[in-house]
């Protein structure tokens, strides 16, 4: 379970677990900052805009808390299940309430499950890597509010999913030919962990795009290659420029164009359009920021809410007033096109900071 192929070096299989404490022993954190964190994040989305699944697991050793969330958006009906417990000493235990994460083979396969619960969603998914994960430390352009107060590190990849998702008693089958997604694993110090009192007030317009083409993929400023590709490591995008369009009234992102200056001097342009109301509103997953934490309860990452507590809700995001009320850091399921090739993936703005940056013409953002 602790081995990994040479193309993932210097990482080994144990790096898939949430156990990083460099340069200290496993149970001694490298910092006393309460915002220290380690998180997993997985997505699964179709190619038509009907079903989007997003799940996350977070450990906060200096706060002794563990949490997980699962979001399923089926044609705009956005349901979240959240679970909380104390972290304890066993950081190999990746179950929090009804949400479980299991490594089947490092950097190749995970199993993600959500047991039946009162909120009407459940799933059993095999998550299969398709692109090479490459370790990196914080790089220019990476999520600004994750960098405040300390360095972050981790890796990312793309993959396919096989299994099923149950929504309100209806079972949806997932196959590798019809579903794809992205995942990441990061650790370090993240602004806002532990609640509003640990939030330094940082904000950003856009985390980036995660979109997988047949032979390459875009993750923020990096180009990812297929497993086994002879090209080493990852490629680099030197600069990105965004021209974006928004919904009237809500000022939520609807589509746009992204110019990417590649390392060889070529500029590639990706166009994208949101698929219906297929958005994962990450405030529901406790990603706090300028708009607050979870809608209603204002829960932020790392906050202790009780032992073995499970909560959740469903929002009808087909209603523009509803999606405006819960917007913040949002993962938008989109159809992309670049060089004549169509692909599907996510784009992650912070609403409505993204609109404001376009209006001000700053940071390489403008209206389409």
Number of C-alpha atoms within 10 A of each C-alpha: 11 12 13 19 15 9 16 17 13 11 20 16 17 15 19 21 19 21 19 24 18 12 10 11 11 13 13 14 17 15 16 11 18 19 27 26 28 25 20 21 17 22 27 26 27 22 18 15 21 16 23 26 23 24 26 22 25 25 25 24 26 18 20 16 23 29 31 29 27 27 27 29 27 18 18 22 18 24 23 25 27 24 23 23 20 19 21 11 11 9 16 11 14 21 18 24 20 19 25 19 19 16 18 14 16 19 25 18 18 19 18 19 22 23 12 13 13 11 15 16 23 24 21 18 20 21 27 23 23 24 23 24 27 18 18 12 13 17 12 8 13 16 19 17 19 23 18 18 15 15 14 22 17 22 18 22 27 29 23 24 28 20 18 17 22 17 19 10 10 10 13 12 15 22 15 15 11 15 22 27 27 26 21 17 23 24 24 25 24 27 28 28 25 24 22 20 8 15 19 13 12 14 17 18 22 24 20 19 20 25 25 28 18 11 12 16 23 22 22 20 22 16 16 29 26 21 18 12 14 9 10 13 18 15 18 18 21 15 14 20 15 21 17 21 19 17 11 9 9 17 16 23 23 18 22 19 20 21 17 21 18 18 12 10 10 10 16 14 16 18 19 23 20 20 19 16 23 28 32 29 27 23 23 32 28 26 24 25 24 17 19 21 24 21 17 9 10 16 22 25 28 27 20 19 16 12 14 14 14 21 13 17 15 16 15 17 21 15 12 14 12 13 20 16 12 22 23 27 28 24 24 25 31 28 20 24 18 15 9 8 10 15 17 24 28 27 24 24 23 23 23 20 20 22 23 15 18 20 12 11 13 11 14 14 22 20 16 12
